[in-house]
């Protein structure tokens, strides 16, 4: 059974080492969905203006849950 970080990494959700401004969450989400970091950040801000508040809770949560690119990969022995 894997961890949340392993699950996110398998889905292509990780915070890149290059291109971070704050935590790399928008850059990681943008890369996962095929966007450059700046359009992903602008989309985040646009959504923040349309639906205020929720993103301010989601961003720190994703910052904690999304693994950094340089974080070691956890491996488990096969059973």
C-alpha distances in whole Angstrom, upper triangle without the diagonal:
4,7,10,12,10,10,13,14,13,15,18,18,19,22,25,27,30,31,30,33,31,27,26,25,28,28,24,24,28,26,23,26,29,31,33,32,35,35,32,33,36,34,32,36,37,34,35,39,38,35,36,34,30,29,30,27,25,26,25,22,21,22,20,16,17,17,20,21,22,18,17,14,11,10,8,10,10,10
4,7,8,6,7,10,11,10,13,15,15,15,19,21,23,26,28,26,29,27,23,23,21,24,24,20,21,24,23,20,23,26,28,29,28,32,32,28,30,33,31,29,32,34,32,32,36,36,33,33,31,28,27,27,25,22,23,22,19,17,19,16,13,14,13,16,17,18,15,13,10,8,8,8,11,12,13
4,5,5,6,9,10,11,13,14,13,14,16,19,21,24,26,24,26,24,20,20,19,22,22,18,19,23,22,19,22,25,26,28,26,29,30,26,27,30,29,27,30,32,29,29,33,33,31,31,28,25,24,24,21,19,19,18,15,14,15,13,10,11,11,14,15,16,13,12,10,8,10,10,14,15,16
4,5,5,6,9,10,11,12,11,11,14,17,19,22,23,21,23,21,18,17,15,18,19,16,16,19,19,17,19,22,23,25,23,26,27,23,24,27,25,23,26,28,25,26,29,29,27,27,24,21,20,21,18,15,16,15,12,11,12,10,7,8,9,13,14,16,13,13,12,11,13,14,17,18,20
4,5,5,6,9,10,11,9,8,11,14,16,19,20,18,21,19,15,15,13,17,17,13,14,18,17,15,18,21,22,23,21,24,25,21,22,26,24,22,25,28,25,26,29,30,27,27,25,22,20,21,19,16,16,15,12,10,11,9,6,6,5,9,11,12,9,10,9,9,12,13,17,19,21
4,5,5,6,9,10,10,10,13,15,17,20,22,21,23,22,18,17,16,19,19,15,16,19,17,15,18,21,22,24,23,26,26,23,24,28,26,25,28,30,28,28,32,32,30,30,28,25,23,24,22,19,19,18,16,14,14,13,10,9,8,11,11,13,10,10,7,7,9,11,14,15,18
4,5,5,6,9,9,10,14,16,19,22,23,22,24,23,19,18,16,18,18,14,15,18,17,14,17,19,21,23,22,25,25,22,24,27,25,23,27,28,26,27,30,30,28,28,27,23,22,23,21,18,18,18,15,13,15,14,10,9,10,13,14,16,14,14,11,11,12,13,16,17,19
4,5,5,6,5,7,10,13,16,18,19,18,20,19,16,14,12,14,14,11,11,14,13,11,13,16,18,19,18,22,22,18,20,23,21,20,23,25,23,23,27,27,25,26,24,21,19,20,18,15,15,15,13,10,12,11,8,6,7,10,11,14,12,13,11,12,14,16,20,20,22
4,5,5,5,6,9,11,14,17,18,17,20,20,16,14,13,15,14,11,12,14,13,10,14,16,18,19,18,22,22,19,21,24,23,21,25,27,25,26,29,29,28,28,27,24,21,23,21,18,17,18,16,13,13,13,10,8,7,9,9,11,10,11,9,10,12,15,18,19,22
4,5,7,9,13,14,17,20,21,21,24,23,20,17,16,18,17,13,14,16,14,11,14,16,19,20,20,24,24,21,23,26,24,23,27,28,26,28,31,31,29,30,29,26,24,25,24,20,20,21,18,15,17,16,13,11,11,13,12,15,13,13,10,12,12,14,17,17,20
4,6,9,12,14,17,19,20,20,22,22,19,16,14,16,15,11,11,13,12,8,11,13,16,18,18,21,21,18,20,23,21,20,24,25,23,25,28,28,26,27,26,23,21,23,22,18,18,19,17,14,16,16,13,11,11,14,13,16,15,16,14,15,16,18,21,21,23
4,6,10,11,14,16,16,17,19,20,17,14,12,13,12,8,9,11,8,6,9,11,13,15,15,19,18,16,18,21,19,19,23,24,22,24,27,27,26,27,26,23,21,23,22,18,17,19,17,13,15,16,13,10,10,11,10,14,14,15,13,15,17,19,22,22,25
4,7,9,13,15,15,14,17,16,13,11,9,10,10,6,7,9,8,6,9,12,13,14,14,17,17,14,16,19,17,16,20,21,20,21,24,25,23,24,23,20,17,19,18,15,13,15,13,10,11,12,10,6,8,9,9,13,13,15,13,15,18,20,23,24,26
4,6,9,12,12,12,15,14,11,8,8,10,9,5,8,10,9,8,12,13,14,14,13,17,17,14,16,19,18,17,20,22,21,22,25,26,25,25,23,21,18,19,18,15,13,14,13,10,10,11,9,5,5,6,6,9,9,12,12,14,17,20,23,24,27
4,7,9,9,8,11,11,7,5,6,8,7,5,8,10,9,10,13,14,14,13,11,14,16,13,14,17,17,16,18,21,20,20,24,25,24,24,22,20,17,18,17,15,12,13,13,10,8,10,10,6,6,5,6,9,10,13,14,16,20,23,26,27,30
4,5,7,7,11,11,9,6,8,10,7,6,10,10,9,11,14,14,13,12,10,14,16,14,14,18,18,17,20,22,22,23,26,27,27,26,25,23,20,20,21,18,15,16,17,13,12,14,14,10,9,6,5,8,10,14,15,18,21,24,27,29,32
4,7,7,10,11,10,8,11,12,10,9,13,14,12,14,17,17,16,14,12,15,18,16,16,20,21,20,22,25,25,25,28,30,29,28,27,26,22,22,23,20,17,17,18,16,13,15,16,12,11,7,6,7,10,13,15,19,22,25,28,30,33
4,6,9,11,11,8,12,12,9,10,14,13,12,15,17,16,15,12,10,13,16,15,15,18,20,19,21,24,24,24,27,29,29,28,28,26,23,23,24,22,18,19,20,18,15,18,18,15,14,11,9,11,14,17,19,22,25,28,32,33,37
4,7,9,10,7,10,10,7,9,12,11,11,14,16,15,13,10,7,9,13,12,11,15,16,16,17,20,21,21,24,26,26,25,25,24,20,21,22,20,17,18,20,17,15,18,19,15,15,12,12,14,16,20,21,25,27,31,34,36,39
4,6,6,4,8,8,7,9,12,12,12,14,16,16,14,12,8,10,13,12,11,14,16,15,16,19,20,19,22,24,24,23,22,21,18,18,19,17,14,14,17,14,12,15,16,13,13,11,11,13,15,19,21,23,27,30,33,35,38
4,6,6,9,9,8,11,13,13,14,17,18,18,16,13,9,10,13,12,10,13,15,13,14,17,18,17,20,22,22,21,20,20,16,16,18,17,13,14,17,15,12,16,17,15,16,14,15,16,18,22,24,26,30,33,36,38,41
4,6,8,9,10,12,13,14,16,18,19,20,18,16,12,13,15,13,11,14,16,13,14,18,18,16,19,22,21,20,18,18,14,13,15,14,10,10,14,12,9,13,15,14,14,13,15,16,17,21,23,25,29,31,35,37,39
4,6,8,9,9,12,13,14,15,18,19,17,16,12,14,16,13,12,15,16,14,15,19,18,17,20,23,22,20,18,17,14,13,14,13,9,9,11,9,6,9,11,10,11,9,12,13,14,18,19,21,25,28,31,33,36
4,6,5,6,9,10,10,12,14,15,13,12,9,11,14,11,10,14,15,13,15,18,18,17,20,22,22,21,20,18,15,15,16,13,10,11,12,10,8,11,12,9,10,8,10,12,13,17,18,21,24,27,31,32,35
4,5,5,6,8,10,11,12,14,13,12,9,12,13,10,9,13,13,10,13,16,15,15,18,20,19,18,17,15,12,12,13,10,7,9,10,7,6,10,10,8,10,10,12,14,15,18,19,21,24,27,30,31,34
4,5,5,6,8,10,11,12,10,9,6,8,9,6,6,9,9,8,10,13,12,13,16,17,17,17,16,15,11,13,14,11,8,11,13,10,10,13,13,11,13,13,14,17,18,21,22,24,27,29,33,34,36
4,6,5,6,9,10,10,8,7,4,8,9,7,8,11,11,11,13,16,16,16,19,21,21,21,20,19,15,16,17,15,12,14,15,12,11,15,15,11,13,11,12,15,16,20,20,23,26,29,32,33,36
4,5,5,6,9,10,9,9,8,11,12,9,10,14,13,12,16,18,17,18,21,22,21,22,21,19,15,17,17,14,12,14,14,10,10,13,12,9,10,9,9,13,14,17,17,20,22,25,29,29,32
4,5,5,6,9,8,9,8,11,11,7,9,12,11,10,14,15,14,16,19,19,19,19,19,16,13,15,16,12,11,14,13,10,11,14,13,10,12,12,13,16,17,20,19,22,24,27,30,30,33
4,5,5,6,4,6,6,8,8,5,8,11,10,10,13,14,14,16,19,19,19,20,21,19,15,18,19,15,13,16,17,13,14,17,16,13,15,15,14,18,19,22,22,24,27,29,33,33,36
4,5,5,5,6,7,11,11,9,11,14,13,14,17,18,18,20,23,23,23,24,24,22,18,21,21,18,16,18,18,15,15,18,16,13,14,13,12,16,17,20,19,22,24,27,30,31,34
4,6,8,10,10,14,13,10,13,16,14,15,18,19,18,20,23,23,23,24,24,21,18,20,20,17,16,18,17,14,15,17,15,12,13,14,13,16,17,19,18,21,23,25,28,28,31
4,6,9,10,13,11,9,13,14,12,13,17,17,16,19,21,21,21,23,23,20,18,21,21,17,17,20,19,15,17,20,18,15,17,17,16,20,21,23,22,24,26,28,31,31,34
4,7,9,12,10,9,13,14,13,15,18,18,18,21,23,23,23,25,25,23,20,23,24,20,19,22,22,18,19,22,20,17,18,18,17,21,22,24,23,26,28,30,33,33,36
4,6,8,7,6,10,11,10,12,15,15,16,18,20,20,21,23,23,22,19,21,22,19,18,21,21,18,18,22,21,17,19,18,17,21,23,25,25,28,30,32,35,36,38
4,6,6,6,9,10,11,13,15,16,17,19,21,21,23,23,24,23,19,21,23,20,18,21,22,18,18,22,21,18,19,18,17,20,22,25,25,28,30,33,36,37,40
4,6,5,6,9,10,11,12,14,15,16,19,20,21,21,21,20,17,18,20,17,15,17,19,16,15,19,19,16,17,16,15,18,20,24,24,27,30,33,36,37,40
4,5,5,6,9,10,11,12,14,15,17,18,20,20,21,20,17,18,21,19,16,19,21,18,17,21,22,19,20,19,19,22,24,27,28,31,33,36,40,41,43
4,5,5,6,9,10,10,12,14,15,16,18,19,20,19,16,18,21,18,16,20,21,18,19,22,22,20,22,21,21,24,26,29,29,32,34,37,40,41,43
4,5,5,6,9,10,11,12,14,15,16,17,18,17,13,15,17,15,13,16,17,15,15,19,18,16,18,18,18,22,23,26,26,28,31,34,37,38,40
4,5,5,6,9,10,10,13,14,15,15,16,15,12,13,16,14,11,15,16,14,14,18,19,16,19,18,19,22,23,27,27,29,32,35,39,39,42
4,5,5,6,9,10,11,12,14,14,16,16,13,15,18,16,14,17,19,17,18,21,22,20,22,22,23,26,27,30,31,33,36,38,42,43,45
4,5,5,6,8,10,11,12,13,15,14,11,14,16,14,13,17,18,16,17,21,21,19,22,22,23,26,27,30,30,32,35,37,41,41,43
4,5,5,6,9,10,10,11,12,11,8,10,13,11,10,13,15,13,14,18,18,17,20,20,21,24,25,28,28,30,33,35,39,40,42
4,5,5,6,9,10,10,11,12,9,10,14,13,12,15,17,16,17,20,21,20,23,22,24,27,28,31,31,33,36,39,42,43,45
4,5,5,6,9,10,12,13,11,13,16,15,14,18,19,18,19,23,23,22,25,25,27,30,30,34,34,36,38,41,44,45,47
4,5,5,6,8,10,10,8,11,13,12,12,16,17,16,18,21,21,20,24,24,26,29,29,32,32,34,37,38,42,42,44
4,6,5,5,7,8,6,8,11,11,11,14,16,16,17,20,20,20,24,24,26,29,29,32,33,34,37,39,43,43,45
4,6,5,9,11,10,11,14,15,15,18,19,19,21,24,24,24,27,28,30,33,33,36,36,38,41,43,46,47,49
4,6,10,11,11,13,15,15,16,19,20,20,22,25,25,25,28,29,31,34,34,37,37,38,41,43,46,46,48
4,7,7,8,11,12,12,14,17,17,18,20,22,22,23,26,28,30,33,32,35,35,36,39,40,44,44,46
4,6,7,8,10,12,13,15,16,17,19,21,22,22,26,27,30,32,32,35,35,36,39,41,44,45,46
4,6,6,7,9,11,12,13,15,16,18,19,20,24,25,28,30,30,33,33,34,37,38,42,43,44
4,5,5,6,9,11,11,12,14,16,17,18,21,23,26,28,27,30,30,31,34,35,39,39,40
4,5,5,6,9,10,10,12,14,15,15,19,20,23,25,25,28,28,29,32,34,37,38,40
4,6,6,7,9,10,11,13,15,16,19,20,23,25,25,28,28,29,32,34,38,39,40
4,6,6,7,9,10,11,13,14,18,19,23,25,23,26,27,27,30,32,35,36,38
4,6,5,6,9,10,10,12,15,17,20,22,21,24,24,25,28,29,33,34,35
4,5,5,6,9,10,10,13,14,17,20,19,22,23,24,27,29,33,34,36
4,5,5,6,9,10,13,14,17,19,18,21,22,23,26,28,32,33,35
4,5,5,6,8,12,14,17,19,17,20,20,21,24,25,29,30,32
4,5,5,5,9,11,14,16,15,18,18,19,22,24,28,29,31
4,6,6,8,9,12,14,13,16,17,18,22,24,28,29,32
4,6,8,10,13,15,13,15,16,16,20,22,26,27,29
4,6,9,13,14,12,14,14,14,18,19,23,24,26
4,7,9,12,10,13,13,14,17,19,23,24,27
4,6,8,6,9,9,11,14,17,21,23,25
4,5,5,9,10,13,16,19,23,25,28
4,6,8,9,13,16,19,22,24,27
4,6,9,12,15,19,22,24,27
4,6,9,13,16,19,22,25
4,6,9,13,16,18,21
4,6,10,13,15,18
4,7,10,13,15
4,7,9,12
4,6,9
4,6
4
